[in-house]
């Protein structure tokens, strides 16, 4: 397996895991409170729509020349990656290694005949809204690295693994350190976004593709430095910074 | 009509959230960095270093803005 495939797999798997945690938490919460049949039907419909989005967008992106594609996708990934990097730094500095909140369960179980359309719609929206960003990352990342198949495999694996954890061990999915994952994915998207957007401009990186490792180390060290500064602010040690 | 408007609004909000998010400064700095890098390249300067340094600086500024807010 080449390094390029490895990077694509790791990045899409981790990025998808961040959103899959929210997705599975929502679906498990709705299923536990309103019943599973309609909830799973809604979630399945949501995944179907995401599949169509990935297939259509993937086919469209493959028709674009690699230079403009890398500039556009790199810029989008860089902008989005910076937001996750910023959020990750703030959350890890404030709360450390921590999962998402547990879902409150009320006894609102659907007892009527046929489909519970409220559960269906809530699960559908949960999957589509949480999945749309990640579908975009998977398809653009995969198309730009010319590894769309592996990118989709990484994304789907994350949903399957997180789903198995969520359904198999009740509520344990909420203990996955989402903030840390968000930080790591933020660093990776920022790295690839920087690399591809400048390549799209026609910039030659020193050491070629190996510059990715240098950028990764640079942004990782920067993130750790900012976490240290933010922790100082949170603890009131460096209010003036 | 209401449904179409609702989907259109949701689509616009998705892109706003995706591109602008919590701080518009990040997106603005990325675009400014690309423009400056392209200008320097046109002037014959190898400017691969500019965007990473700009990113480092703007994240620091954005974190400081978040702290103040």
Contacts between the chains, C-beta under 8 A, distances in Angstrom:
chain1	res1	chain2	res2	distance
A	71	B	34	7.9
A	75	B	30	6.3
A	75	B	31	7.4
A	75	B	34	6.5
A	76	B	18	7.8
A	76	B	19	7.5
A	78	B	30	5.3
A	78	B	55	7.6
A	79	B	18	8.0
A	79	B	19	5.7
A	79	B	26	6.4
A	79	B	27	4.8
A	79	B	30	5.2
A	80	B	18	6.0
A	80	B	19	7.6
A	80	B	21	7.8
A	82	B	26	4.5
A	82	B	30	7.0
A	82	B	55	6.7
A	82	B	58	7.6
A	82	B	59	6.6
A	82	B	62	8.0
A	83	B	21	4.0
A	83	B	22	6.6
A	83	B	23	7.7
A	83	B	26	6.3
A	85	B	59	6.4
A	86	B	22	7.2
A	86	B	23	6.9
A	86	B	26	6.9
A	86	B	59	6.1
A	86	B	62	5.5
A	86	B	63	6.5
A	86	B	66	7.2
A	87	B	22	7.3
A	89	B	59	7.5
A	89	B	63	6.3
A	90	B	63	6.9
A	90	B	66	6.0
A	132	B	14	6.3
A	133	B	14	7.9
A	133	B	18	6.4
A	136	B	18	7.3
A	190	B	55	6.6
A	194	B	51	5.5
A	194	B	52	6.0
A	194	B	55	6.6
A	197	B	30	7.8
A	197	B	34	6.2
A	197	B	51	7.4
A	198	B	34	7.9
A	198	B	37	6.4
A	198	B	48	6.0
A	198	B	51	6.0
A	201	B	34	6.6
A	201	B	37	6.1
A	201	B	38	5.4
A	201	B	41	6.5
A	202	B	41	6.6
A	203	B	37	6.6
A	203	B	41	6.2
A	203	B	46	7.6
A	203	B	47	7.0
A	203	B	48	5.1
A	204	B	46	7.3
A	204	B	48	7.4
A	205	B	48	5.6
A	206	B	48	6.8
A	211	B	48	7.6
A	215	B	52	6.4
A	218	B	52	6.0
A	218	B	56	7.8
A	219	B	52	7.7
A	219	B	55	7.5
A	222	B	56	5.3
A	222	B	59	6.9
A	226	B	59	6.4
A	226	B	60	6.7
A	226	B	63	5.9
A	229	B	63	7.5
A	230	B	63	6.3
A	230	B	67	7.5
A	233	B	67	5.4
A	241	B	64	7.4
